């Protein structure tokens, strides 16, 4: 009876599109995050600091945690969208990343990627909700993660 109940629950979870299971050890995955010197994961609704860059533009310091990657190079792409996902608000960055081993598990992390926003004034985005996205390509496999975040300008 327990087996039938577990199978029914698993079937319902799959049908409803929800799963609490962690990715399999060899399954490719990516989690978008932020931080200048250290990776921090993002959840929907988190605040992300708007940064004034040394060349005069405004950017967000994004990052990623990845797992299940192959031995050869992977490609990471960072994008910033309006929440309706109708247009990009930032200039996308596509790269072969330098990844550091995560101190938490056997995944890898990247941080301090300044994704420049296509804005003229910080007031264009401060206190606005934007969608930050990371895409990971490993050979023929592609996975994405995105979070809706609140843009803040607290640092002088």
N, C-alpha and C positions, 0 to 999 in steps of 0.2 A: 504494500500500500504506500509506503514512503517513497518508493521508486516512482510509482505513478504520479504521486503528488509533486515530486521534484521535477519530473518530466513536464507535467502540466504547467508548473510555475515557470520553468525555463522556456517553454513554448509561448506562454503569454508574454514574457519579457521580450522575446525576439519579435513577436507580432506587434507589440506596442513600441518597439524601437528603443527600449531601455535595457541597459545591462550594467550591473555593478562589478562585473568581472574585470580584472586587470588584463591588459594585453598579454598574449602568450609570450614566452621568453624570446622566441624567434620571430614574432610578429612585428612588422614595422609600425612605429608610432611617433608622434610629435606632439609636444605641448607648448603653446605660446606662453611667453613670460616677458619680464622686463628687468631692468637693472643695469647700472653702469659697470660696476666692478664685480658684482655677484648676481647670478641668476635667481629670480624669484618668480614662482608661478603666478598666473593671473586667474582670477575668477570673474565671472560676469558681474559688472557693477563696481569693480575695483577702480580706485583713482590712479591715474598715471600722470606723472609730472611732465609738463611741457618744458623743453630745454632750449635755451638760446645758445646756438652753436657759435664757434669761434669765427666762422665765415659769414655770420650775420643771418643765417636761416634758423627756423624753428624746427625741432625734431623731437621724437620720442625714442628713448633708449629701450630697444626691444631685445629679446633673446629667445632661446628655445631649449628644450630638453628633448632628446631623441633616444630611441631604443630600437633594437632589432635590426640595426643597420648592417650592411655587408662590410667586407674588409676593404673594398675600394671606396673611392670618393662618392659622396652624396652631394645633392644640390639643395640648398635652403633658399626659399624666397619669402620675403617679408612684405606685407601689403597693409595699408590702412584705408578703410572704406567708410562711407557714411553708413549709418545703421540700416538703411533700406537696401544697401549694397547695389546702388544704382551708379555710383561713380567713386573712383579712388580719390582720397583726400591727400595722400602722400605719394612720393615717388617710390615705386617698388624697387627693392634691392634683391638681386639674384646672385648667389655666390656658392663657391665650393668652400664650406666653412672650416675654420679651425675649431675643433671640438675638444673640450676638456672632460676628463672622467668626472662624473658626478660624485660628490662626497656621500650621497644618500643610498646609491644602489649601483648597478652595473650599466647605467645609462650614460649618456654624454650631454654636456651643456655648452651653450654659447651665450654670451651676454655683451652688452655695450654696443649694440648695432644701432647707430643713429639713423632712423628712417625719417627723412626730411619731409615736412608737410608743405603742401602747395597752398600756402596762405600768405597774405600780405600783412596781417596784424594778428597778434595772439588772441584778441577778442573774437576772432572768427571761429575759434574752436574751444576756448576756455569755458568750462561748465557745460560743454556739449558731450554727447555720447557718440563715440566712434567705435568701429569694429576693427580690431587688430587681428591679423591672420598670418600664420606661418604655414608654408607648404614644404614638404620634404619629398624629394625624388631620390630613389635608390634603384637604379636600373629601370625596369619597366613599372615599378611600383610607385604610387603617388598617394600620400596621405596629407590631410590638412587639419588644422585646429584654429579656431577663431573665438575671440572673447569680445563682448561689448564692454567698453571701459569709459569712465568719466575722465575727461581731460581737465587737469588742474594746473595752476601756476602759483605755487606756494613759495618756491625758492626765489630769492632775489636775483 
